[in-house]
Amino acid sequence: MSMNGGVEVKRLFIGAGCNRIVNNVSWGACDLVAFGAQNAVAIFCPKTAQILTTLPGHKASVNCTQWLPSNKFSFKAKQLERHYLLSGDADGVIILWELCLLDRKWRYVLQVPQSHKKGVTCITGIMVSETEAIFASTSSDCTIHVWEVLFPSTTGGDCKLLCLESLFVGLKPMVALSLAELPGNTGHLVLAMGGLDNKIHLYCGERTGKFLHACELKGHTDWIRSLDFSLPICTKDEAKSILLVSSSQDKGIRIWKLALRSSLGSTQGAYRSEEISLASYIEGPMFVAGPSSYQISLESLLIGHEDWVYSVEWQPPLTASVEGIDYHQPQSILSASMDKTMMVWQPERTSGIWMNVVTVGELSHCALGFYGGHWSPNGDSILAHGYGGSFHLWKNVGVNLDNWQPQKVPSGHFAAVADVAWARSGEYILSVSHDQTSRIFASWKNEASSDGDSWHEIARPQVHGHDINCVTIIRGKGNHRFVSGADEKVARVFEAPFSFLKTLNHATSQSSSFSEDIQVDVQILGANMSALGLSQKPIYLQATHETPYRSGNDGLDSLETIPDAVPAVLTEPPIEDQLAWHTLWPESHKLYGHGNELFSLCCDHEGKLVASSCKAQSAMVAEIWLWQVGSWKAVGHMQSHSLTVTQMEFSHDDNMLLAVSRDRQFSVFTIKRTGNNEVSYQLVARQEAHKRIIWSCSWNPHGHEFATGSRDKTVKIWAVDKGSSVRQLLTLPQFNSSVTALSWFGFGRQGNDGFLAVGMESGLIELWSLSVKRTDDGSIAAAGVATASVVQLDPFMCHVSAVNRLAWKNTKREDSRSMQLASCGADHSVRVFEINVV
């Protein structure tokens, strides 16, 4: 196959969880959701439940995001061609991004020059015109910055940024902000802030800057967590008041009214003649802004949540049909709480008393609670993000009556993803992470989507009590099985239950060749979590009609009982509740032997042997164990290295095992299987190959050549000769960053041409073509290997932190010009790329 042609790389899938922090999520007027996933800003489309891209630029974890215009200003944003996004991170840096709606292209615009000394905790912004916005940011450094940003009127123009004010708020930081224009068209702004002193502080200023402390509102008895101004409420075509909603760790929500009391030149009597309402008896402070004075009163106190209320948000205004008024502000508030619920509050029609009219989420066992809730721009959907890095979306599908139904959302790990592997026939990928879960992602075929198949998480086979470091899928015949290794001394073997096999059939919409004969033998429907979250017990098919009995003191008497799993065959991609409890696989064996935490695993191509290694600082502990698949007996202890073996791989014919280590050496062992299931092995080569740790290795899938990649930023290609001696063929040109992952893909059986995927600590991925020159007897010619850099993947496609593993999908068709590459990384994400050779 000619390698000279162009190569096209397409992003098929990104799976990532949401950083577990308040203010992390923002739903924009463009109907896209932004959130922080480790150091990346991820963008997802709620309609397709797919993450579209991740924006690289932050060097620290992303704490908060804010669209300009946000969902609140979607009624103003119908004509906008460009939307902007602000993101703030744990180092205090704020970045402005631009999205051009026509070609869906993103652009890094600028970093806000005066960064905070500590992490940014909240960003709020309002559009004052189509080309001007004002935003404010607060940080743990107890400062608040207010900025004016002027957007260009033409594509690609410069944004102009002007600092209006920097406020120091004393020793107790503010964690919640909201900005609004004061009613009465005076050109004055009001900035509300709240935080650790339990009070809400109002500052007023003009668009030119200088914000002065106007007053403070007391009432909450714990930290203020969220603030949101409504748009002005119009009465008789005049905007006379705005409402501010606040929520706190005291579990309460308060609605405050800021009413225009008088403007200079108007008569004082006009105010007096208004009807005296109950609210006017609980009048709060007054403040003056320019020519107008404003009266604040407590409008309502909403009690209903049973835990901290992390967010409150007014329903976005709807475009009004009345001439002269361009919007209508609905009297509707969404709140999200650590009590695992979101509530919608509205005033009752007759009495005007605010009531909770919708509650969602209370049935979920999974989330420890919600960190925030957001409205869709048109108000028909609500989105929460939870403790497990998960999203939860409900849509009102009712016609006359409200009927809020859960919807599909993207999902993924919420900590570094350590390893990823393809199913032996490529139907799914399995990833494991330091978030203590293993997850299966697959392309779901039978969806009626216009853009072909879309990828979703379809199972969570292992939910564990330790960080999981490595995984290998057992190849060969029989049921789907995998072995995983965590921060413990045992490796654990899992086998697919009946419910998963049926679900996989729905996902791939085919009766897979193996499925029917396997399903006859599989007697296990699913698995239950144990009290300590370590072992997963099987649920048998014939036992499902009996009542599940659990002894009262199963492990622990705790208040949080673990719900019984109800494994079911899924006919559409599952939502978080189903994934968290009902898609576990039963654990079939434990492999005891290592002296330290497991670090790496691999399986041979026949599915007969598994090799494992653990963290080590001595030659005794660093030995590689060989396990026989099926009997799960230890059949070998292979000694060679003195420090942790970081990766291992069997050669294509299973005759050799390659291992690389922190001790900067690689080892090659020959493996021979004797007739009575015994295994003999011999160390045939060991060599110091790099100047620093060797992180990764990969065999040529059709030959005895292999690649090693190291922290010294180099990749070297080696060949094992007939006499089992190893010689170096070449070194690729030095990379800009440590090489942390390698995977070799071979075209055709000759094993001469292939691609080497190289993943780096910077998160970037490159593809290199490798062409092995052989003589007639199959040995490598003097010329060795020809290499060329084929493509450097676009940084907007790549990871933003270290790539931990790369894996090519096994293709049946040797002449295929289309390949799939899976990757996982420290940025909490799992990715799948399609590479087409044009």
MARVO-394293 format. One line per 10 residues: for each residue x, y, z of C-alpha. Coordinates in steps of 0.1 Angstrom, whole numbers, always signed. Each point is the difference from the previous one (the first is absolute). Example, Ala and Ser with C-alpha at 12.3 -4.5 7.8 and 13.67 -1.06 7.14 Angstrom:
<recs>
+123:-45:+78; +14:+34:-7
</recs>
This chain:
<recs>
+0:+0:+0; +14:+34:-10; +7:+21:+31; +5:+32:-21; -36:+8:-2; -17:+25:+24; -13:-11:+34; -32:+14:+14; -8:-1:+37; -35:+3:+13
-11:+2:+36; -26:-27:+7; -5:+3:+37; +11:+17:+32; -12:-13:+34; +8:+22:+31; -15:+8:+33; -6:+34:+15; +24:+15:+25; -17:-4:+34
-3:+37:+10; -27:+27:+2; -4:+24:-30; +18:-24:-23; -28:-2:-26; -16:+27:-23; -28:-4:-26; +4:+26:-27; -25:+18:-23; +15:-21:-28
-15:-31:+17; +33:-15:+8; +12:-9:+35; +36:+7:+12; +16:-17:+29; +35:-6:+15; +15:-34:-4; +33:+1:+18; +20:+27:-18; -22:+0:-31
-32:+19:-8; -23:-25:-15; -30:+9:-22; -30:-23:-3; -32:+1:-21; -30:-9:+21; -20:-10:-31; +25:-28:-10; +14:-7:+35; +35:+2:-16
+31:+19:+11; +10:+20:-31; +34:+12:+10; +24:+9:+28; +18:+34:+1; +37:-2:+9; +16:+30:+18; -3:-3:+38; +29:-14:+20; -22:-7:+31
-34:-15:+7; -29:+20:-15; -22:+13:+28; -26:+20:-18; -14:+9:-34; -23:+28:-12; -15:+5:-35; -4:+35:-14; -29:+1:-8; -12:-26:+26
-34:-17:-2; -15:+31:+17; +7:+21:-31; -10:-25:-26; -30:+23:-10; +26:+26:-10; +24:-24:-17; -20:-12:-30; +20:+19:-26; +35:-5:+16
+25:-18:-22; +26:-3:+27; -4:-10:+36; +26:+3:+27; +9:-21:+31; +20:+9:+31; +17:-27:+20; +19:+4:+33; +24:-25:+16; +15:-10:+34
+31:+22:-7; -21:+31:-4; +3:+2:-38; -30:+10:-21; -1:-7:-37; -24:+15:-26; -10:-23:-29; -20:+7:-32; -23:-24:-18; -10:+8:-36
-35:-15:-5; +3:-2:-38; +29:-25:+0; -1:-11:+36; +37:+10:+3; +15:+10:+34; +27:+26:+5; +21:+8:+30; -5:+38:+3; +20:+12:+30
+9:-6:+36; -13:+27:+23; +31:+19:+10; -4:+6:+37; -4:-35:+13; -12:-9:+35; +27:-12:+25; -21:-31:+9; -27:-21:-17; -29:+17:-17
-33:-11:+17; -27:+18:-20; -4:+20:-32; -31:+19:-9; -7:+21:-31; -27:+20:-18; -4:+12:-35; -7:+38:+0; -1:+1:-38; +7:-24:-29
+37:+9:+0; +5:+9:+37; +0:-21:+31; +9:+6:+36; +13:-29:+22; +12:-4:+35; +22:-27:+16; +7:-9:+36; +27:-21:+15; +12:-16:+33
+25:+29:+1; -29:+22:+12; +0:+23:-30; -26:+7:-27; +8:+13:-34; -26:+17:-23; +8:+2:-37; -15:+15:-31; +5:-20:-32; -7:+14:-35
-5:-27:-26; +11:+6:-36; -27:+7:-26; +19:-21:-26; +12:-36:+2; +36:-3:+13; +1:+35:+14; +16:+8:+33; -20:+1:+33; +7:+31:+21
+2:-5:+37; -2:+27:+27; +2:-5:+38; -28:+20:+15; +7:-8:+37; +19:-22:+24; -15:-4:+34; +16:-15:+31; -27:-15:+23; +19:-7:+32
+11:-33:+13; -32:-20:-8; -1:-8:-37; -31:+4:-22; -10:-32:-18; -32:+12:-18; -6:+29:-24; -27:+14:-21; -1:+32:-22; -30:+19:-13
-10:+33:-15; -21:+20:+24; -36:+7:-12; -7:+36:-9; +25:+2:-30; +26:+19:+20; +30:-18:-14; +8:-12:+34; +9:-36:+9; -4:-19:+32
+23:-28:+11; -11:-24:+27; +25:-21:+18; -2:-25:+28; +23:-24:+18; +14:-10:+33; -14:+28:+21; -36:-11:-6; -10:+34:-14; -9:+12:-35
+19:+32:-9; -13:+23:-28; +24:+22:-19; -11:+26:-25; +19:+17:-28; -2:+14:-34; +11:-17:-32; +32:+22:+2; +10:-16:+33; +4:+8:+37
-23:-23:+19; -11:+12:+34; -14:-20:+29; -37:+7:+1; -14:-22:+27; +0:-35:+15; -28:-25:+4; -2:-21:+31; -21:-31:+5; +19:-31:-10
+17:-18:+29; +27:-18:-19; +23:+5:-31; -17:+15:-30; +5:-24:-29; -19:+15:-30; -15:+33:-11; -20:+8:-32; -17:+32:-11; -31:-2:-21
-5:+23:-30; -21:+30:+9; -37:-8:+7; -22:+21:-22; -32:+15:+12; -21:+22:-23; +29:+0:-25; +24:+14:+25; +28:-18:+17; -3:+9:+37
+17:-28:+18; +23:-29:-2; +2:-31:+22; +30:-16:+16; +0:-36:+11; +25:-14:+25; +8:-34:+13; +21:-11:+29; +14:-29:+20; -28:+8:+25
-22:-20:-24; -22:+30:-7; -6:+21:-31; -10:+37:+2; -15:+23:-26; +8:+36:+3; -17:+29:-19; +19:+31:-11; -27:+25:-9; +5:+34:-16
-12:+24:+27; +5:+34:-15; +19:+18:-26; +10:+37:+5; -26:+21:-17; -29:-24:+7; -24:+7:+28; +5:-18:+33; -37:-5:+3; -1:-24:-29
+16:-27:+22; -24:+5:+29; -31:-5:-21; +10:-35:-10; -20:-27:+19; +16:-10:+32; +10:-36:-3; +12:-24:+27; +35:+3:-15; +2:+37:+8
-2:-8:+37; +32:-21:-2; +19:+27:-18; +37:-3:+0; +26:+26:-7; -1:+27:-26; +28:+11:-23; +7:+27:-25; +15:-5:-34; +5:+31:-20
-33:+19:-2; -22:-29:+12; -6:-16:+33; -10:-36:+6; -18:-18:+27; +9:-36:+9; -25:-24:+16; +0:-37:+7; -26:-13:-25; +0:-37:+11
+18:-27:+19; +0:-34:-16; +4:-30:+23; +0:-35:-14; +35:-13:-5; +15:-22:+27; +37:+8:-6; +22:+28:-13; -15:+18:-30; +29:+4:-24
-17:+18:-29; -30:+21:-9; -8:+13:-34; -29:+20:-15; -17:-16:-30; +14:+18:-31; -23:+27:-14; -22:-9:-30; -3:+21:-30; -32:+20:+5
-27:+5:-25; -10:+34:+12; +13:+30:-20; +24:+22:+18; +12:-27:+24; +25:-24:-13; -2:-26:+27; -21:-14:+28; +17:-11:+33; -17:-32:+12
-7:-2:+38; +19:-33:+3; +31:-10:+19; +21:-32:-2; +19:-11:+31; +25:-29:+3; +11:-14:+34; +23:-25:+16; -32:-19:+11; +1:-16:-35
-30:+20:-13; -7:+29:-24; -32:+21:+5; -19:+24:-21; -17:+28:+20; -28:+22:-12; -25:+23:+17; -35:-14:+3; -25:+18:-24; -24:+12:+27
+19:+6:+31; +34:+9:-15; +17:-23:+25; +31:-17:-14; -4:-38:-1; +21:-29:-12; -17:-12:-31; +25:-26:-13; +25:-22:+17; +24:-23:-19
+28:-23:+10; -12:-11:+34; -1:-37:-9; +37:-1:-10; +23:-20:+23; +30:+9:-20; +9:+37:+3; +10:+11:+35; -18:+32:-11; +0:+27:-27
+26:+27:-3; -21:+22:-23; -31:+2:-22; -6:+18:-33; -29:+8:-23; +1:-5:-37; -4:+33:-19; -36:-7:-9; -9:-13:+35; -12:-35:-9
+30:-18:+14; +20:+0:+32; +36:-13:+5; +17:-10:+33; +36:-10:+6; +7:-22:+29; +26:-14:+24; +10:-29:-23; +10:+24:-28; -33:-9:-16
-26:+19:-19; -38:-4:+5; -24:+15:-25; -37:+2:+1; -23:+13:-28; -36:+11:+4; -17:-22:-26; -35:+8:+12; -24:+19:-22; -26:+14:+24
+14:-13:+33; +37:-1:+11; +16:-33:-6; +38:+1:+6; +18:-31:-14; +37:-9:+3; +20:+4:-32; +33:-13:-13; +32:+19:+9; +37:-5:-6
+19:-17:+28; +35:-11:+9; +26:-3:+27; +5:+28:+25; +37:-8:+7; +30:-10:-21; -7:-29:-23; +28:-25:+4; -6:-26:-27; -23:-8:-30
-5:-32:-20; -21:-11:-30; -23:-30:+2; +15:-29:-19; -24:+6:-30; +0:+38:+4; -36:+4:+11; +9:+23:+30; +28:+15:+20; +6:-6:+37
+18:+27:+20; +11:+1:+37; +7:+30:+21; +12:+14:+33; -37:+9:+5; -3:-37:+11; -22:-11:-29; +3:-19:-32; -23:+11:-28; -10:-15:-34
-6:+24:-29; -15:-12:-33; -15:+14:-31; -38:-4:+2; -12:-11:-34; -38:+1:+1; -5:+37:+7; -19:+20:-25; +27:+27:-1; +9:+18:-32
+37:+0:+6; +4:-38:+2; +10:-19:+31; +6:+18:+32; +21:-12:+29; -13:-4:+35; +10:-16:+33; -20:-33:+0; +13:-17:+32; +20:+6:+32
+13:-35:+7; +21:+8:+30; -6:+26:+27; +28:-5:+25; +14:+13:+33; +35:+6:-15; +14:+20:-29; +3:-23:-30; +33:+1:-18; -1:-26:-28
-23:-23:-20; +3:-27:-26; -28:-17:-20; +3:-38:-4; +2:-9:-37; -8:-34:-14; -34:-18:+1; -27:+0:+26; -17:+27:+19; +13:+36:+4
+24:+2:+29; +25:+25:+13; +26:+2:+27; +5:+33:+19; +27:+11:+24; -5:+28:+26; +19:+15:+29; -1:-34:+18; +20:-32:-2; -26:-21:-18
-11:+0:-36; -37:-7:-6; -16:-19:-28; -35:+10:-13; -23:-18:-23; -29:+15:-21; -35:-7:+14; -30:-10:-21; -15:+35:+2; +32:+16:-16
+1:-26:-28; -36:+9:-9; +7:+37:+3; +30:-3:-23; -22:-17:-26; -23:+30:+1; +29:+25:-2; +16:-17:-30; -34:-10:-14; +12:-34:-11
+0:-35:+13; +37:-3:+6; +14:-33:-10; +10:-9:+35; -31:+12:+18; -24:-28:-4; +22:-28:+11; +15:+20:+29; -34:+11:+13; -10:-36:+5
+29:-4:+24; -3:+33:+18; -21:-6:+31; +8:+34:+16; -23:+29:-7; +20:+28:+17; +19:+9:+32; -6:+17:+33; +24:+24:+17; +14:-11:+33
-2:+23:+31; +37:+9:-2; -1:+5:-37; +27:-26:-6; -15:-33:-13; -30:-3:-23; -23:-29:+6; -19:-18:-28; -38:+1:-4; -11:-33:-16
-26:-2:-27; -22:-26:+18; +1:+20:+32; -15:+32:-15; -36:-10:+7; +7:-6:+37; +0:+30:+23; +36:+11:+5; +9:-6:+36; +28:+20:+17
+10:-6:+35; -3:+31:+21; +36:+2:+9; +15:-7:-34; +35:+12:+7; -9:+33:+16; -30:+15:+18; +0:+33:-17; -26:+26:-7; +7:+0:-37
-13:-34:-10; +12:-13:-33; -30:-6:-23; -5:-34:-16; +10:+1:-37; -27:-7:-25; +19:-10:-31; -20:+5:-31; +5:-2:-37; +4:+35:-14
-16:+9:-33; +13:+35:+0; +31:+16:+15; -4:+1:+38; +0:+31:+23; +21:+4:+31; -23:-17:+24; +0:-32:-20; +37:+1:-6; +10:+6:+36
-18:-30:+15; -15:-24:-26; +27:-7:-25; +27:-16:+22; +18:-32:-10; +5:-28:+25; +36:-6:+12; +10:-36:-8; +35:-3:+14; +27:+18:+20
+36:-4:-9; +22:+2:+31; +38:+2:-2; +14:+35:-4; +15:+18:+29; -11:+35:-9; -27:+18:-20; -6:-13:-35; +14:+23:-27; -3:-18:-34
-18:-29:-17; +0:-16:-34; -15:-31:-17; +13:-21:-28; -18:-2:-34; -13:-35:+5; -15:+8:+34; +20:-26:+19; +24:+22:+21; -2:+32:+20
+31:+18:+12; -1:+24:+30; +24:+24:+17; -1:+22:+31; +16:+31:+14; +35:-10:+10; +33:+13:+14; +19:-33:+1; +7:-28:-24; -20:-25:+21
-32:+21:-1; +5:+10:-36; -5:-35:-14; -26:-6:-26; -27:-26:+8; -15:-22:-27; -35:-13:+6; -18:-28:-19; -34:+12:-13; -28:-23:+12
+17:-18:+29; +15:+34:+11; +31:-18:+14; +33:+19:+2; +22:-17:-26; +30:+22:+0; +20:+26:+19; +23:+19:-24; +29:+19:+15; +19:+26:-19
-7:+36:+12; +9:+18:+32; -28:+26:+0; -37:+1:-11; -8:-16:-33; -20:+27:-17; -14:-19:-30; +1:-35:-15; -11:-14:-34; +0:-34:-16
+13:-3:-36; -25:-7:-28; +9:-38:+1; -1:-1:+38; +36:-14:+0; +15:+30:+18; -9:+24:+28; +14:+35:+0; +2:+20:+32; +12:+36:+7
+8:+15:+34; +8:+30:+21; +36:-14:+1; +4:+13:-36; +4:-35:-14; -21:-23:-21; -1:-38:+2; -11:-26:-26; -10:-34:+12; -7:-30:-22
-32:-19:+10; -4:-37:-8; -31:-20:+7; +4:-37:+6; -27:-26:-7; -14:-4:+36; -8:+37:+4; +33:+9:+15; +19:+31:-10; +38:+4:-2
+16:+34:-4; +35:+14:-4; +14:+35:+1; +18:+5:-33; +8:+37:-1; +2:+29:+25; +14:+33:-9; +1:+35:+13; -18:+18:-27; -7:+36:+11
+14:+26:+23; -32:+4:+20; -30:-22:+10; -14:-20:-29; -38:+5:+1; -12:-20:-29; +7:-27:-25; -18:-15:-31; +7:-30:-23; -4:+1:-37
-33:-20:-4; +16:-21:-28; +37:-2:+9; +26:-2:+27; +8:+37:+0; -11:+22:+29; +0:+36:+11; +8:+15:+34; -9:+35:+12; +15:+19:+30
+0:+31:+22; +32:+9:-19; -24:+11:-29; +13:-26:-24; -16:-30:-17; +24:-28:-11; -7:-29:-24; +16:-34:+7; +1:-34:-17; +3:-35:+15
+22:-20:-24; -2:-37:-6; +25:-8:+27; -22:+20:+25; +25:+28:+1; -15:+35:+0; +15:+29:-20; -11:+36:-4; -13:+9:-34; -5:+37:+5
-10:+29:+22; -29:+23:-10; +8:+38:+1; -3:+13:+35; -35:+10:+11; -9:+32:+19; -13:-19:+30; +4:-33:+19; -14:-30:-20; -25:-17:+22
-19:-23:-24; +7:-20:-32; -21:-22:-22; +11:-17:-33; -25:-8:-27; +9:-23:-29; -14:+0:-35; -1:-33:-17; +15:-33:+10; +35:+7:-13
+5:+22:+30; +20:+25:-20; -21:+32:+2; -18:+14:+30; -8:+30:+21; +14:+8:+34; -22:+21:+22; +21:+21:+25; -17:+16:+31; +18:+26:+21
-1:+15:+35; -12:+33:-16; -32:-19:-11; +9:+2:-37; -1:-30:-24; +20:-6:-32; -1:-27:-26; +32:-12:-17; +2:-24:-29; +24:-29:+4
+11:-21:-29; +22:-30:+8; +25:-10:-28; +5:-38:-1; +23:-22:-20; -13:-32:-17; +5:-22:+30; -21:+23:+21; +28:+16:+20; +2:+37:+1
+21:+17:-27; +29:+23:+8; -22:+30:-8; -22:-11:+29; -31:+21:+4; -12:+30:-19; -20:+25:+21; -20:+32:-7; -22:+22:+21; -34:-4:-14
-22:+23:+21; +0:+20:+32; -35:-1:+13; -17:+34:+6; +5:+11:+36; -38:+7:+2; -4:-38:-7; +27:-12:+24; +3:-4:+37; +10:+30:+21
+21:-21:+25; +21:-31:-3; -12:-28:-23; +0:-32:+21; -8:-26:-26; -6:-3:-38; -17:-31:-15; -8:-8:-37; -32:-19:-7; +7:-35:-14
-13:+0:-35; -11:-31:-18; +6:+14:-35; +37:+3:-7; -4:+24:-29; -22:+24:+21; +8:+37:-7; -20:+10:+31; +13:-6:+35; -11:+9:+35
+23:+11:+28; -10:+2:+36; +18:+22:+26; -3:+8:+36; +17:+26:+21; +6:+19:+33; -26:+26:-12; -28:-24:+11; -9:-7:-37; -3:-31:-22
+1:+8:-38; -5:-20:-32; +14:+13:-33; -7:-13:-35; +31:+1:-23; -7:-2:-37; +28:-5:-25; -12:+20:-30
</recs>
